[in-house]
């Protein structure tokens, strides 16, 4: 786990415990298999989703053991989707390290993702979680899958539109953020108003977070992003900056470049510059800012407590970064 939560020692301590629960639940007889997943756990990112679940739970009657187990489930669900996502994208790196699919092979990675999903089901059976929340988790897994399917189906589609893009982001990213906030609150006995408000906060954060991530792909490089720069563009995943730029490109220079069977580094660099020239980044920023504003509007309406202050500060750091 990285140092993202160092300014919040209590949350950092709880997330350390969540990590230990994950490690306990990936133990198996095949030690080489356990080690490969353990490496991924040790290199974990910010653990935003489990942290938001814990913070949301503190608005109600907080049961630490129950919440920690549920937070571990959410993080393992996220890990499983990342493993499978790397297979589809043929990714070499994740967070600056070799992906499971690259290091061990695609077949191995498929089984790894499936194993994580199965362990999540086992962990959910250990506590008396409400059936309503079990259904919510199932719905979100389905949304994530459908978001990925839709994204894959629309690869290289030069008529990709904003509505389809937002639907993809809603499924593949925002849904799990929303779920983390919502079930964290709901399982702690928060009323529907507070739980749904927290769920909306998670949704808006997820939408803004993904759009910002897509914007960074037009500014960053392999070292700063920890992944292949402009990989979405090369693999035919057309994100919001490009979609807006295509709308503004009266001379169709971007479309002409996209028709090339294999994009060279020169072509990619030219498209990136054309996206900037045609205000793709500028317009996409405005959309990210709108979702960011919606998140803060909802946060401000929450009951005053320490968790509210932490959520505000953390979201401010996540969504108001330089991009």
N, C-alpha and C positions, 0 to 999 in steps of 0.2 A: 504494500500500500504506500502511495506517495505521501508527501507532506501537506496536501491540500487542506486538511482539517486541523493543522497544528495550532491555529489560533483559537480552536474550540476543543480544549482537552477532553471534556466529557464525551463529546461526540466521537472524537478520535479514539478514545478508550473503548467506547461501545462498538465502533467499527472494527477495531482490532479483535474484539470478541466475535463479531459476525464473521470475520475472516477465519477464525479458529473453528467456528461451526462448519464453514464451507470445507475446510481441510479435513475435518472429522468425517464429513459426508462424502468425500471423494475417495476415502480409503477403500482399497479392494485387494484381492489376492495378487493381482498382476501389478507388481511394484513399478515396473517400467511405465505402465499406463498411468498409474497414480502420480508418478513423478512428472510426466508430461503435462498433466492438468495442474499439478501443484506449482509448476513453474509459471503457468499462466496466472494462478491466484497470487503468487508472490510479486508478479509484475503488474498487478492490478492497477487500474487508473484511479480516478478521484472517488469512486464508489458513491456517485451522486444519488443514484436511485435508492439504495438501501439507507443512505443518510437522510434523504427526504422522507422516507417511510418512518424512520425513527422520530424525526422532528414533528411530523404530522401526528404521530401517536401521542406526543406529549401535550397535545391540546385536549386529551381525554384522560381516561383512567389507565395510565401507562403500565402495562405488564411487560417488564423487561425481557424475560425469557421468551415469551410468546412473540414479542415484536422482533427480537434478535433472530429467531428462527425464520420468521417471515421475511425479514430483510435479507437473510442469507439466500432464501428461495429466489427473491427478486434478482439478486446479483447473479445467481447461477443461471437463471433464465436469460439474463443479459449476456452472460458468458457463452451460453449455448448458441444464441443467435449470432454472436460475433464469430464463433468457430465456423458455423455454416456460411455466414456471409463471406468470410475469407476464402472458402472453397469456391463459391460462385464467382467472386472477383479475381480469383487466382492471385491473391495478395501474398507478397513475400514478407512484408513487415506489418506488425501491429504494435503500436506504442514503442517503436524503435527496435523491436526484437523479431526474430523469425517466427512466423505463424506456425501453428500446428500442422496445417495442410502443407506448407512448404518444407518443414523440417521432417515430417513423418509420412507424408503422402495424403492424398485426398480421401482414400478409403478409411484410413486411420482417423482422420478428422471428422468424417461423418459419424463414425461410432462414438467418438468423443462427445460431440454435440448431443447425440441421442442419449448417451449415458447421463449427461448432466440433466437433460429433461426428465429422465426416469428418476433420478435422485431427488429432484424437486417434488415429484409426486409422493415419494416416500416421506419426505420431510413434512409435507402438508398433512399427512395422516397422523403425525405425532401429537398434534394439538387440536383442540376442538374449535377450528375456525368455522365461521358461519358459511352455510351453503351458498348464500348470496355472493360472498366474496370469492368462493371457489369458482362460481360461474363467471365472475368478473375476470379472474385470472385466465380462465379458458378462453373467454372472448378476446382478451388482449393478445394471447398467443396466436389466435386465429387472425387478428388484425395485423400483427407483425408479419405473419406468413403471407397474407394477401397483399400487404404493402410491398414486400420483396418480390412477389410474383408479378404484381403490376409494374414495378420498376423494371424487372427483367423483360417483361412483354413489350415495354415501350423503349427498349434499347434502340438507338440510332433513328428514332422517330423524329424527323425534323419538324413535324407538326405537333410536337409535344406542347401542351398548353399549361397555363398556370394552374387551372383547376386540378388536372391530373397530378401535377407536381405536388400540390398541397395535400392531396389525398394520400400520396405515397408517404410524405413526411408524417402525416397524421398517424398512419399505420406503423411505419417502421421505427419511428422515434418518439413522437409525442404520446402515443398510447401507453407506453411503459412508464414514462414520467408521471402521467395522470394517474395510472394505477397505483404507483408507489405512494403518492400523496393520499389518494382516496382510501385504499384499504388500511394504510397506517392509521388513519383517523377512525375509520369505521370499526376496526377491530379493537380500538381503545374506547369504544362506546360514544364517540362524538355523534351529535345529532346530524340529520340529513343535510341541514343548511351548511354547517361547518365542513362536513365531509365532502359535499359537492363543490363547495367553494375551493377547498384545497385541491380537489381533482382538477378543477378548471385552471388553477395556478400551475399545476404540473403540465397540463396540456399546452398552455401558452409558453411555458418555459421550454418544453420540448420542441415546439414549432420554431421559436426564435433560435434555440441552440443549434438545430440542424441547418437552418438558413445561414446562420453565421459560419458554421462549419463549411458549408458549400461556398460561401464568399471567400473564406480563407484559402480555398483551393486555387483561387485566382491571384493570390498574393504570396502564398507561402512556397516552401520548397520541401524536399524530402527530409532534410535535417530538422526544420522547424515543426513540421507536421507529424513526423514519425511514421509517415506512410508515403507511398509514391505520389509525388506532386502531379496534379491534373489527371489522376488515374480515372476519375469519373468521365472526363472528356474523352480520353483515349478508348475507354470501354463502351462509349455510347450512352452514358447516363447524363442526360441533359438537365442541368439544375437551373435554379431560378435566374442567376445572372445571365446565363446564356440564353434562356427563353426570352427574357426582356430584350436582350441585345438583338436577337433575331427579329423581334417585332420592329425595332428601330432601324435596322440595317436596310435602308432603301436600295442600296446597290447590290444587295445579296452576296456580299463578299464572304460573310461567314458561312452561309449555306453552300457556296461553291467549294469552300475548303472542306466542309463536312462531308461532301460527296466523295472525297478521296478514299479509296479502299483501305488505306492504312495511313494513319496520321503520323507524319514525321515530327521530330522535335521542332523543326522550323515551322511546320504548320500549326502545331500546338501553341507555340509562342506568338504566332501571328493572330490566332483566334483569341488568345488572352488579351492582346492589345486591342483587338477589334471590339471585344466585350466591354473594355474600359471606354473606348471611344464612343460606343453606342449606348452609353449610360446604363449598361446591364448591372454593374456593381452598385451604382447610385440608386437605382430603382429597387433592387433587392434589399439594400440597406433599409429603405423606408418600410418595407414589409416586415423585416426583422424588428425594427423599432416599434412598429404597431403592436406586434405580439409582446414585445418587452413591456410596453406601456400597459397592455391588458393584464399582464402578470402582476405588475406593481399595483395597479388599481385594485386587484383582488387581494393582494397581500395586505394592503392598507386597511381593508375591511375586516381582517381577522381580529379575534379577541387579542388584546395586548398580553404578551407573555414573553419569556426569554426566547422560546422557539420562533416566534414571529420575528423578533429582532435578528436572529441568526439567519433565518430564511431570507430576509430582506438583504442583509449584507452579502450572503453567499451568491444570491441571484444577481445582485448588482455587479459582483466581480465576474460572474460568468457571462452576462449578457451585455455589459457595458465595456467590454474590452476593445482594444484597438484593432479594427478590421476595415 
